[in-house]
């Protein structure tokens, strides 16, 4: 069974984790109600609608 000879340093350990923690840039979608750009699957900040229904009062 393979066993490491020495302790892995923090720098070496963290190098492998960098790609997993990168923030992915999400695309914006157009609101169907007011046609402003918004994040997908979220309430529109301009008009307060989500999925064709009024959720917030703006």
C-alpha positions in Angstrom: 0.0 0.0 0.0 1.3 3.4 -1.0 2.1 5.7 2.0 3.6 9.2 1.7 7.1 9.5 3.1 6.7 13.1 4.3 3.9 15.5 5.3 2.4 17.4 2.4 3.0 21.1 3.0 0.0 23.5 3.1 1.1 25.3 -0.1 1.3 22.0 -2.0 -2.0 20.8 -0.5 -3.8 24.0 -1.4 -2.5 24.2 -5.0 -4.7 21.2 -5.9 -7.8 22.9 -4.4 -7.6 26.2 -6.4 -9.5 25.1 -9.5 -12.4 23.8 -7.4 -12.9 27.0 -5.5 -12.8 29.3 -8.5 -16.1 31.2 -8.8 -17.9 30.4 -12.0 -19.3 33.5 -13.8 -23.0 32.9 -14.4 -24.7 34.3 -17.4 -27.5 36.9 -17.2 -30.9 36.3 -18.6 -33.6 38.8 -19.6 -36.6 39.3 -17.2 -39.8 38.2 -19.0 -41.7 41.0 -17.3 -39.6 44.2 -17.6 -36.9 42.9 -20.0 -34.0 43.9 -17.6 -31.0 41.7 -17.2 -31.1 39.5 -14.1 -29.4 36.4 -12.6 -31.2 33.1 -13.5 -33.6 31.5 -11.0 -33.8 34.7 -8.9 -36.3 37.4 -8.4 -35.9 40.4 -10.7 -34.7 43.5 -8.6 -36.3 45.9 -11.0 -39.9 44.7 -11.1 -40.0 42.1 -8.3 -41.4 39.3 -10.5 -40.3 35.6 -10.5 -41.7 33.0 -12.8 -44.4 35.4 -14.0 -45.7 36.1 -10.5 -45.3 39.2 -8.3 -43.1 38.2 -5.4 -41.7 41.6 -4.1 -43.2 45.0 -4.1 -40.8 47.4 -5.7 
